Amino acid sequence: MYRIGIDLGGTNIVAGIIDENNKILAKASRKTNAPRAAELIFDDMAAAVKDAMSQLYITKDEVISVGVGTPGSVNKADELIEFANNLGFNNVPAYKLLRDRLGIQNVYFDNDANCAALGEAVAGCGKGVKDFVMITLGTGVGSGIIVNGKLVTGVNYAAGEMGHTVLVFDGLQCNCGRKGCWEKYSSATALISQTKDAMRKNFNSLMWDLVGGDITKVSGRTAFEAMRKGDLTAQEVVNTYVLYLSCGIGNIINTFQPDMVCVGGGVGNEKENLLAPVRKLLKSEVYSIHAKKQTQLVAAQLGNDAGIIGAALLDE
């Protein structure tokens, strides 16, 4: 018997089939092409699932469940994706749409960051860890919180949005409506903006060479790559970014005191280049610094597969 996980992203839909050891056996994908009608997106979700199933020659009778990690908020009681701004979803009857297309009754949905956290906790860096928080540094700052082995979802299934805790009072405007949200300072999008600002102030920076003089080609890697080549402007960009990141992670540790904080997403691919300086700064950010047991700060292991595995493991 198998479980199926779907990572529903703003760009791609990826379906994967996992076995009882949480290993992905087959994957298939489609373009999301959002925004468009939810029914059309769900047509492609079902097509990706069927493609993956055909690779293993399995039928729906061999599938225990199908789980979906989606951007936005899921109302599990009413079986709706209540809101996903980058998909253009408002109160979409997601459970019914997927059941109708697959003929499989056991379908489950959760926030994509929650699914990534669950995947890493069960099959990645958090194996054997009871209290676990994952943050993803991508377009925004996503997060998933696991306490006693269970996802924390809150009264309305929308808990764990650490990216929308305020880091700078009355700071940069966030698209959530608040100002100064952590994701405006620590997402890959924020890092790109910080890099461009620094480049505009120093046209002699090596970062200009790395992007061929085209500032539109700046990525979350640009400052780190230039820093490794000795560029002082890039070093300043990275230092500032690390300060913001450390402050936010310090907030997480002070709030939850988890066994582990795992960092993933595009910027998380920098691994120890990013995490080593963060650990140093946490010594002045964490209230419990004198305790014998400290929260581990580690890099994610599963990459994009975390969301697929986590979605496949959903059971409520």
C-alpha angles and dihedrals in degrees: 000000000000142000124216127214126193124198105203107196135171090252107025141024112213123185122192135183118218132193130219089279092057092249120144109239100177139006137192133177146197133188114261094212091192138213098052136108113313090229091061093048090050090050088059093044089056091046091053091050092050091048091054092047091051090057089063096034092235129148131219089258088068093054117095096190147334120229128189130203108205135177114251132022129326124205101207095182093058094031094236139132092227098191137356109163099191091052095043090238122156119171093335113181089231100166093053093044092054096042091051092052099043103030088227117129101198104075125149136185135197140158112290094236090052089053092049090051092050091049093051092044094053104031107012140042094332100059108146093009117130103194113036139163125192125194124190120206105206135108085335135001107272124188142184126194125206121188121182089352095304131106114249106229105158132215093309099032090249102101124128101052094144090158088069097054109110116254098170117033111233088359132140116343113255123205088237089071098255127103126233098019117172092243090061087065107029108033122101086250090057092047091052090051091048090049093051092049091053092047092052088055094049118036090178093065117121087232089079090059092049091058095041091246091299110119091193088070094063112125137179088270098055099085093042093050092049091045090056088054091054102261108157095201090054090048089056091051092051092045092054093046091050090052092056093044093049092051092053094045089048088056090053093050093046091050102043108014090211124186089239143012113202122199121207140150129083097310089042087068086078085073111174093010084067104028100047095064090041091057090054093052093047088068087075096037104050119083093205095054092128094055117110093230117057134186112262116232110207142162121254116256108197103057113194091349091072093077093048094049093044092049091050089054095055112118106168 
